[in-house]
Amino acid sequence: MSDSIISVEHVFKSVTDSTGTLDILRDIDFVLNVRETVAIVGASGSGKSTLLSIIAGLDTPTRGTVRLAGQDMFAMSEDDRAHLRAQKVGFVFQSFQLLGNLTALENVMLPLELADRRDARKAATEMLARVGLSERLGHYPKVLSGGEQQRVALARAFVVKPAVLLADEPTGSLDFATGEKVMELMFDLNRELGTTLVLVTHDRAIAQRCARCITIEAGQVLDTTVGV
């Protein structure tokens, strides 16, 4: 399909230790399209976060592959995979993953600087303004609230205008009201920038805001619901 951005092709993931082999993912197979919003849901331990890591190319499948923008990620070297990820993918995590020794502005500038963008400071300043943090540019993460830290993380993810945003339980560390504001902001930015959003969550209310919901149970796709 010409409008596909991610193709997950018969992905299996197993780990083996002294107690035997554990199958984490079993024959996961689906396609995600440009601008699509997709929730991956399932109980704790169902394999959804492992699947997200494989989609990102951060973890490798035992069998199968993932194509990002038509490129087979696991036919690449680690360096080439990292380069493709830097060009195409943004991340938002439950634990924010901000660098404590960098200010909010410096955290958002970092991916732009790694891409040798000369306008890093201007673009980062504008994105932080977009998420309502113009007054927090020089603040370090330790003096920001959880909601503010997650908005910095959103700004850092979206500032590179990624083709794909991968979010793993992005409101899991936040109270309900703050989480609602962060999700509203995430969907607003998603629409504005035309990003494909892949969201791992255990929260069905959040999942229902996505155009498609993929339910993972015991490492397999249990069902796919469109237009929930």
Buried (B, 14 or more C-beta within 10 A) or exposed (E): EEEBBBBBBEBBBBEEEEEEEEBBBBBBEBBBBBBBBBBBBBEEEBBBBBBBBBBBBBBBBBEBBBBBBEEEBBEBEEEEBEEBBBEBBBBBBBEBEBEEEBBBBBBBBBBBEEEEBEEBBEBBBBBBEBBBBEEBBEBBBEEBEBBBBBBBBBBBBBBBEBBBBBBBBBBBBBEEEBBBBBBEBBBEBBEEBEBBBBBBBBBEEBBEBBBBBBBBBBBBBEEEBEEE
